[in-house]
Amino acid sequence: MTMDALQYSHGRGLFTDYYQLTMAQGYFELGMQGKVATFDLFFRNNPFGGGYAVAAGIGPALDYVERLRFDDVDLEYLKGRGIFSDGFLDYLRGFGFSGSIEGVPEGTIVFPHEPILQVEAPMIEAQLVETGLLNIVNYSTLVATKTSRICMAARQSSVVDFGLRRAQGDGAYLGTRASIVGGASGTSFVDAARLTGVPAIGTHAHSWVQLFPSEGTSITAV
């Protein structure tokens, strides 16, 4: 299984909330670029009324931080907002995360208020990666936890991910990856199956059955 294949392939500098950028500029203008901070990524309540969660999305989250850059298109957009200084935009042009991140291995059982990741970095850098880390880890952990609960209920039966048509855009890749972390043995999502090396699995749609005179005929047609 090549789970690392489902990662972010470009800088995604604007994959953040606007206020992260305005705060970052505040730190920059106040000369606080070197002030070190520690951020803990945690959740407050177990999802689905359960007693635990399954940590997931750690690989893609670290890859996001490593690759995070602001390209010319990003900077041109920010310049057009009219509030970001040339000095701050130059800082973003050369941005690269220099801090450290520690956390639990993917698939670890975690509980409320327990750090999944701990970021130690200059305050401005920690602020700029906060939204992306929360997006990736929170969503992935939610899906992995749900999958784990389904796998437990299924006992010895295999559980397969069929979430592609209900996922949001590229989030389908994270969702499939998290489902595998949570215990799914395959996926209907063909490209994710290719990238992860898990089996691509499918059944058939209602349209196949409705094409035939009866359900029994549809099963024996081929």
N, C-alpha and C positions, 0 to 999 in steps of 0.2 A: 504494500500500500504506500503510495507516494503522496501523503497528506499535504506536504509542503507545496505541491503543485497548485493548490487552491490559494493563491496569495495575490497581493496587490502588485500590479505590473507597472504602475507609474506613480508620480509624486503625490498627487492628491492634496496639494497644499490648501485648497479651499474646502476640503472635507472636514469642516469644523463649524462651530457657531460663531456668528459675527462678534459677539461680545468677548470671545477668546482673543480675537485680533485687537480689539480696542483696548483690552486690559494689557495685552502684550506691548502695545505701543506705549501705554502708560509706564510700564516698567522700564522700557527703553529710554523714554524721555527723562525719567527720573534717575537714570544711570544705575539701575538695579539689575542689569543683565547678569552679573556674577553672583547675585544672592541665591543661595541654594535652598531648595524646598523639598519636602517629602510629601508625596500624594499617595494615599491608599485607595485602591479601587475595591469597593465592597458593595453588597446589597443589603437592604434593611429587612426584607421579609422573604421567606421561602415561597417560590411560585407554586400555584395550583393547590395551595393549602397543604402542601407536603411538609416533610420533616428535613429535607436536605435539597441541595442543588449539585449539579455536576459541572465543574469548571470546564469551559471550552472556549475556543477562539484564541488561545494563547499564541499559537504559531502565526496566524494572520495578523494578530495585533502587533507582535514584535516585528514582523515584516513591514507593516505599515509605518512604524516608527523609524525603522532603518532606512526606508526609501523616501520618507517625507521630504519633499522639496517644493519650492515655489517657482514655477516657470514663468516665462515672459507673459503668457496669457493671464495667469493668476495676478501678476503684479500690475499689468495694465488695467485689469478690472478694479483692483484695489485703489490704484491711483485715481481712477475715475470717480471713486466715491467722494473724493474731495476732503477727506479728514486725515489721511495717513501721510506722514511727513516723508520727504525724500530719504532722510537718514534711516527711518524705520524700514522703508521699502528696500533699501540697499542691504539692511540687516537680513531681511527675509530672503533676498536673492542668494545670499550665501549660507542660508540656514542648513544646519545638519545637527541632529540630536547628539549631544555629547555626554548625557547622563547615563545612569544605570537603571535596570529594571530587574526586580526579583519577583518570583511568584511561585504558585503551586503548579505541578505538572498537569497537563490536560487529562481530564477524566477523573481528577481528584474530587472526592465528596467534600463540599464546602457548606458553611452555615452562615446565617446572617451576622453582619458586622465583623466577619473574618476576612482580612485582606486576601484578595485573589492575586492582585499585582501590587507591588510597591515601587513607585517611581521616585528616584532621587536625582535631581537635575537642577541646573539654574532655573529659577522661578519662571522666567519667560519661556523656556523650553517645555517645562512641565505643563504650563498653561496651554501651549499650542498643541500638545498631543492629547490633552484630556478628553475632548469630545470624541475623537477617533477611537481611542481605547475603550471608552464607555460603549460606543456604538457596537463595536466588534465583539467585545467580551460579553456584554449584557445579552445581546441577541443570541449569540452562540450558546451561552450558558442556559438560556431559557429553552432553546430547542433541544439541547443535549439532555436537559433534565426531563423534559416531556418524553423524549424517546426512551430514557432509562425507565421511567414509570411504566410505559407501555410494554417494554421488554420484560419487566418484572411480572406484569399482569399476564403476559403471554407464556410465562414459564419456559418451557423448552422449545416453543415454536419460534420460527424465524420472524423477525420484524423487518419490513422493507420501507425505505423512505419514498413517499409519493408526493412530496411537497412542492414540486416545481411550479405547478399551475397556480398555486396559492401564495407563493413567495413574491417578494417585491424586487424585481429586476435582478441585479447582481447579488442581492441578498440570498438568492437561491443557492449560490455556491457555498456561502457560509452556512446556510441551513442544512444542506446535504452533508457538508463536512461535520457539522455539529451532531447530526443524526448518527453518523458513523461513530463518533466519539461516545455517544450515548448508548450504543449497542446495536444499531441497525446493521444488517448483514448485506444489504444491497440497496440500490436506488433505481428509480425510474428515469432519473436525469442522466441522459446518455453522456453528455460532455463531462459531467462530474464523475461518472463511472470511469470514463477514460483517464481522467486526470488523477484519480485516487487509486485506481486499480481494483476497486470493488466490483462485484457483478452488476451488470445492467439487467434489470428485471422488469417485466411488464405482464399485464394480463390482456384485457381488451376493453373497449368502450361500449357504451349502450348502443352506439350507432352500428356496431358489428352485429349485435343480437337482433336489432330491429330490421336489419337487411333481410332476414330470413323469416320463413313462415312461423317458426316456433323457436323457443330457447334451445330445445333439444337439437333441432336441426342446425342451429348455429354452432353447437359444440362439435358435431360430427361432420361439418361441411368440409373440413380439410384434414 
